[in-house]
Amino acid sequence: MKVIPVAQRTAAEHVRSQLVELIESGEFAVGQRLPSEAELSKSFAVSRSVIREALHSVNALGLTRSYAGKGTFVDAQFAPSQLLTGKYLPRDLHEVRRTLEVPLAALAAERRSRTDLKTMTALLVRFREEQDPSIRVGIDADFHVAIATATANPLFPRLVSELRSVLQEQAIAAAAVPGRATQAADEHDAILAAISKRDATAAADAMKLHLAAVEDTVTKPGRRK
């Protein structure tokens, strides 16, 4: 009989696994500062060296980022997969977005909770108030992930989050176009209004119009507003 030995997990691996779960579940939100090494050491009942090793692993996954003297902050809800790395043509990315996000908007309208609506509403308020395009792109990504979360299927927000990581450069370029921020905010409002009313058809149509406007902004500079 051929068997594969069971590898023993170190304390650091156990801590890393739990930290990843806490981040992916939203317990630690994107942008939030993690507890200090001392606090984590006490919570997990392990040494600070174990915590440092675990944090290094979580950083390597792309979920967090550490700053000297400031601490470790959550940088992404999900670790980017190898599936969505590399360079892709804009038309290919837009095709994937349409295929994924239009039906997700409809599903979100059917399944959304009051908590989902509160999350999306708060994100849109921040989106309109934010003047920095690079920060606004992050809020925009969070809004689209929140729509996916409202479907109540945990795989969808992960897929959207990974897709957004590929779209980062393109999204920043679009966000810097004069007038695009206001237009995008109005499009987001239309999506949220349809989801709030549980109107799946209107939600899908609003998302379709939004993605078409994004594609137009990115691929047809002469028609930018």
C-alpha positions as CSV (number, residue, x, y, z in Angstrom):
1,M,0.0,0.0,0.0
2,K,1.4,3.4,-1.0
3,V,0.6,6.3,1.2
4,I,1.6,9.9,1.4
5,P,3.0,11.0,4.7
6,V,0.9,13.7,6.4
7,A,2.9,16.9,6.8
8,Q,2.7,18.5,10.2
9,R,1.7,22.2,10.0
10,T,3.8,24.6,12.0
11,A,2.3,27.1,14.4
12,A,3.0,29.9,11.8
13,E,1.1,28.0,9.1
14,H,-1.9,27.7,11.5
15,V,-1.8,31.4,12.2
16,R,-1.4,32.3,8.5
17,S,-4.4,30.1,7.6
18,Q,-6.6,31.8,10.2
19,L,-5.5,35.3,9.2
20,V,-6.3,34.5,5.5
21,E,-9.8,33.3,6.6
22,L,-10.4,36.4,8.6
23,I,-9.4,38.6,5.7
24,E,-11.4,36.7,3.1
25,S,-14.5,36.7,5.3
26,G,-14.3,40.5,5.7
27,E,-13.5,40.3,9.5
28,F,-10.5,42.4,8.6
29,A,-11.6,44.8,5.9
30,V,-9.5,46.1,3.0
31,G,-7.5,49.2,4.3
32,Q,-7.9,48.1,7.9
33,R,-4.8,47.9,10.1
34,L,-4.2,44.5,11.6
35,P,-3.7,44.2,15.4
36,S,-0.1,44.6,16.5
37,E,2.3,41.7,16.7
38,A,2.0,41.8,20.5
39,E,-1.8,41.7,20.3
40,L,-1.8,38.9,17.7
41,S,0.7,37.0,19.8
42,K,-1.6,37.2,22.8
43,S,-4.7,36.3,20.8
44,F,-3.1,33.2,19.1
45,A,-1.1,32.3,22.2
46,V,2.1,32.0,20.2
47,S,5.4,33.9,20.2
48,R,5.9,37.1,18.3
49,S,8.4,35.3,16.0
50,V,5.6,33.0,15.0
51,I,3.4,36.0,14.2
52,R,6.1,37.7,12.2
53,E,6.6,34.5,10.1
54,A,2.8,34.2,9.5
55,L,2.5,37.9,8.6
56,H,5.4,37.6,6.1
57,S,3.5,34.7,4.5
58,V,0.3,36.7,4.3
59,N,2.2,39.6,2.8
60,A,3.7,37.3,0.2
61,L,0.2,36.2,-0.8
62,G,-0.6,39.8,-1.6
63,L,-3.4,40.1,1.0
64,T,-1.5,42.6,3.2
65,R,1.2,45.2,3.1
66,S,3.5,46.2,6.0
67,Y,4.8,49.7,6.6
68,A,7.7,50.4,8.9
69,G,6.5,52.1,12.1
70,K,2.9,51.9,11.0
71,G,2.0,48.2,11.0
72,T,0.4,45.8,8.6
73,F,-2.7,46.7,6.6
74,V,-5.1,44.6,4.5
75,D,-4.4,45.2,0.9
76,A,-6.8,42.9,-0.8
77,Q,-9.7,40.6,0.3
78,F,-8.6,37.7,-1.9
79,A,-5.1,36.6,-3.0
80,P,-4.7,37.0,-6.7
81,S,-4.6,33.6,-8.5
82,Q,-2.2,32.6,-11.2
83,L,-5.1,32.2,-13.6
84,L,-5.5,36.0,-14.1
85,T,-1.9,37.1,-14.4
86,G,-0.2,38.5,-17.5
87,K,-1.3,40.8,-20.2
88,Y,-4.7,40.7,-21.8
89,L,-6.3,42.7,-24.6
90,P,-8.9,45.3,-23.5
91,R,-11.6,43.6,-25.6
92,D,-11.0,40.3,-23.9
93,L,-11.2,41.8,-20.5
94,H,-14.4,43.7,-21.3
95,E,-15.9,40.5,-22.7
96,V,-15.2,38.7,-19.5
97,R,-16.6,41.6,-17.4
98,R,-19.9,41.6,-19.5
99,T,-20.2,37.8,-19.2
100,L,-19.6,37.8,-15.4
101,E,-20.9,41.1,-14.0
102,V,-24.2,41.7,-15.9
103,P,-25.8,38.5,-14.7
104,L,-24.3,39.0,-11.2
105,A,-26.1,42.4,-11.0
106,A,-29.4,40.6,-11.7
107,L,-28.7,37.9,-9.2
108,A,-27.7,40.5,-6.6
109,A,-31.1,42.2,-7.1
110,E,-32.8,38.9,-6.3
111,R,-30.7,38.0,-3.3
112,R,-29.4,41.2,-1.7
113,S,-29.8,41.9,2.0
114,R,-30.2,45.2,3.9
115,T,-26.6,44.9,4.9
116,D,-25.5,44.6,1.3
117,L,-27.5,47.7,0.4
118,K,-25.9,49.6,3.3
119,T,-22.4,48.5,2.2
120,M,-23.0,49.6,-1.4
121,T,-24.6,52.9,-0.4
122,A,-21.6,53.8,1.8
123,L,-19.2,52.9,-0.9
124,L,-21.0,55.2,-3.4
125,V,-21.0,58.1,-1.0
126,R,-17.2,57.6,-0.6
127,F,-16.8,57.3,-4.4
128,R,-18.5,60.7,-5.0
129,E,-16.5,62.4,-2.2
130,E,-13.0,61.0,-3.2
131,Q,-10.9,63.3,-5.3
132,D,-7.9,61.0,-5.8
133,P,-8.4,58.9,-8.9
134,S,-6.2,56.0,-7.6
135,I,-8.2,55.8,-4.3
136,R,-11.5,56.1,-6.3
137,V,-10.5,53.1,-8.3
138,G,-10.2,51.0,-5.1
139,I,-13.6,52.2,-4.0
140,D,-15.0,51.3,-7.4
141,A,-13.5,47.8,-7.2
142,D,-15.0,47.4,-3.7
143,F,-18.5,48.4,-5.1
144,H,-18.3,45.7,-7.8
145,V,-17.1,43.1,-5.3
146,A,-20.0,44.2,-3.0
147,I,-22.5,43.5,-5.8
148,A,-20.9,40.0,-6.2
149,T,-21.1,39.5,-2.5
150,A,-24.8,40.3,-2.5
151,T,-25.4,37.2,-4.6
152,A,-24.7,35.1,-1.5
153,N,-22.4,32.9,-3.5
154,P,-18.8,33.2,-2.0
155,L,-17.1,32.3,-5.3
156,F,-18.5,35.3,-7.1
157,P,-16.8,38.1,-5.0
158,R,-13.5,36.2,-5.3
159,L,-13.8,36.0,-9.1
160,V,-14.7,39.7,-9.4
161,S,-11.8,40.6,-7.0
162,E,-9.3,38.7,-9.1
163,L,-10.6,40.2,-12.3
164,R,-10.3,43.7,-10.8
165,S,-6.7,43.1,-10.0
166,V,-6.0,42.5,-13.7
167,L,-8.0,45.7,-14.6
168,Q,-6.1,47.9,-12.2
169,E,-4.0,49.7,-14.7
170,Q,-6.8,50.2,-17.1
171,A,-9.2,51.4,-14.4
172,I,-6.7,54.0,-13.2
173,A,-6.4,55.4,-16.7
174,A,-10.2,55.6,-17.1
175,A,-10.6,57.2,-13.7
176,A,-8.3,60.1,-14.7
177,V,-10.5,61.1,-17.7
178,P,-12.2,64.4,-17.0
179,G,-15.8,64.0,-16.2
180,R,-15.7,60.2,-16.0
181,A,-15.9,60.2,-12.2
182,T,-19.3,61.9,-12.1
183,Q,-20.6,59.8,-15.0
184,A,-19.4,56.6,-13.3
185,A,-21.1,57.7,-10.0
186,D,-24.4,58.2,-11.8
187,E,-24.1,54.7,-13.5
188,H,-23.3,53.1,-10.1
189,D,-26.4,54.9,-8.6
190,A,-28.6,53.4,-11.3
191,I,-27.2,49.9,-10.6
192,L,-27.8,50.3,-6.9
193,A,-31.3,51.7,-7.4
194,A,-32.3,48.6,-9.4
195,I,-30.7,46.2,-6.9
196,S,-32.5,48.0,-4.1
197,K,-35.9,47.6,-5.9
198,R,-35.1,43.9,-6.5
199,D,-35.5,44.6,-10.2
200,A,-33.2,42.0,-11.8
201,T,-33.8,43.1,-15.4
202,A,-33.1,46.8,-14.6
203,A,-30.0,45.8,-12.6
204,A,-28.6,43.8,-15.5
205,D,-29.4,46.6,-18.0
206,A,-27.8,49.3,-15.7
207,M,-24.6,47.2,-15.4
208,K,-24.5,46.6,-19.1
209,L,-24.7,50.4,-19.7
210,H,-22.0,51.0,-17.1
211,L,-19.6,48.5,-18.6
212,A,-20.3,49.8,-22.1
213,A,-19.4,53.3,-20.9
214,V,-16.2,52.0,-19.3
215,E,-15.2,50.2,-22.5
216,D,-16.0,53.4,-24.6
217,T,-13.8,55.5,-22.2
218,V,-10.9,53.1,-22.4
219,T,-10.9,52.0,-26.1
220,K,-12.3,55.2,-27.9
221,P,-10.3,58.2,-26.6
222,G,-11.9,60.5,-29.2
223,R,-15.3,60.0,-27.7
224,R,-14.4,60.5,-24.0
225,K,-16.4,63.1,-22.1
